[in-house]
Amino acid sequence: MPLNEYQPKEQFIANHHWLFTEHQFDWFIRQRANNGLDASGALMKISNRWYVHTDKFTQWFTSHSA
C-alpha cells in the first residue's frame, strides 16, 4: 500500500472541512472500535499521530451515511 494514499489527520480534515469538524473526526477516532472504523483499515497511528487512508475512509464514511 503506497504511503501517498495516507494523509495526516490535520491535512485530511482541512481538505474535507465541509463534511465534519475536527471534534467530530476525533469522535470518530475515539469510537473506532464501535463504529467499524477500526476494522476498515482507514486509520494508522504512528508516533502518536493519526494518518487517514483516503479511499478506505471514504468507503467507511459513505457506508454510514443516512
Number of C-alpha atoms within 10 A of each C-alpha: 6 6 8 8 12 19 18 15 20 14 12 17 18 12 11 10 11 8 9 12 13 14 9 12 16 13 11 16 16 13 13 15 11 11 14 14 19 17 12 14 13 19 22 16 11 8 5 7 10 15 20 22 22 16 12 16 16 13 12 19 11 9 9 10 6 4
